[in-house]
Amino acid sequence: MLYPTICLFEGTLINLGRGTRCRLLFWGAVAEGKYDFSFTPVSIAGMSENPLYMNQVCYGLDLRHYDIDELRKKRRSTLGG
């Protein structure tokens, strides 16, 4: 569910969890102050050897804590179904 939507941001200056064990579930950038959640991308052999913002603290969202069922309900109501 996440890959086709979040990967639209791959070409931007947003790290999508590359360099973490939760790829696509974290997203953020080096802009401090807007979000409480933070993560630090690191080199992971065979996965993300040179992630965007490597070894820098990124601030953003942790999508692991979003209620997927609630998001699906909102999507259905938005699409008229």
C-alpha positions as CSV (number, residue, x, y, z in Angstrom):
1,M,0.0,0.0,0.0
2,L,2.8,2.4,0.8
3,Y,5.2,1.8,-2.1
4,P,3.1,3.2,-5.0
5,T,2.2,6.3,-3.1
6,I,5.2,7.3,-1.1
7,C,7.8,6.5,-3.8
8,L,6.4,9.5,-5.7
9,F,8.7,11.4,-3.3
10,E,11.9,9.5,-4.2
11,G,13.2,12.3,-6.4
12,T,12.7,14.9,-3.8
13,L,14.8,16.0,-0.8
14,I,12.8,13.7,1.6
15,N,14.4,10.6,3.0
16,L,11.8,7.8,2.9
17,G,13.4,5.7,5.5
18,R,16.3,4.6,3.3
19,G,19.2,3.8,5.7
20,T,16.9,2.5,8.4
21,R,15.3,-0.9,9.0
22,C,11.9,0.7,8.3
23,R,12.1,1.7,4.7
24,L,9.0,3.6,3.5
25,L,7.6,3.7,7.0
26,F,9.7,6.7,8.0
27,W,10.0,9.9,6.0
28,G,11.7,13.1,6.8
29,A,14.4,15.7,6.2
30,V,17.0,17.6,8.1
31,A,14.5,20.5,8.8
32,E,14.3,20.5,12.6
33,G,11.3,21.9,14.6
34,K,8.3,20.8,12.5
35,Y,8.0,17.2,13.7
36,D,8.9,15.4,17.0
37,F,9.8,12.1,15.4
38,S,13.4,11.7,14.3
39,F,15.7,9.1,12.7
40,T,19.2,8.9,11.5
41,P,19.9,7.2,8.2
42,V,23.0,5.0,8.1
43,S,24.8,2.9,5.6
44,I,23.4,-0.7,5.6
45,A,25.3,-3.1,3.4
46,G,23.1,-4.6,0.6
47,M,20.2,-2.3,1.4
48,S,21.0,1.4,1.5
49,E,24.7,2.0,1.3
50,N,24.5,5.8,0.6
51,P,21.1,7.0,1.8
52,L,20.0,10.6,1.5
53,Y,21.1,12.6,4.7
54,M,23.4,9.7,5.8
55,N,24.5,10.1,9.5
56,Q,22.3,13.3,9.9
57,V,19.3,13.5,12.1
58,C,16.1,13.7,10.1
59,Y,12.7,14.9,11.4
60,G,9.4,13.7,10.0
61,L,6.7,11.1,10.4
62,D,6.7,7.5,11.6
63,L,3.9,5.8,9.5
64,R,4.0,2.7,11.7
65,H,1.6,4.4,14.1
66,Y,-1.2,5.4,11.6
67,D,-4.4,3.4,11.7
68,I,-4.6,1.7,8.3
69,D,-8.3,0.9,8.6
70,E,-9.1,4.5,9.3
71,L,-7.1,5.6,6.3
72,R,-9.0,3.1,4.1
73,K,-12.3,4.4,5.4
74,K,-11.3,7.9,4.5
75,R,-10.1,6.8,1.1
76,R,-13.4,5.0,0.4
77,S,-15.5,8.0,1.5
78,T,-13.3,10.3,-0.7
79,L,-13.8,8.1,-3.7
80,G,-17.5,7.8,-3.1
81,G,-17.6,4.1,-2.2
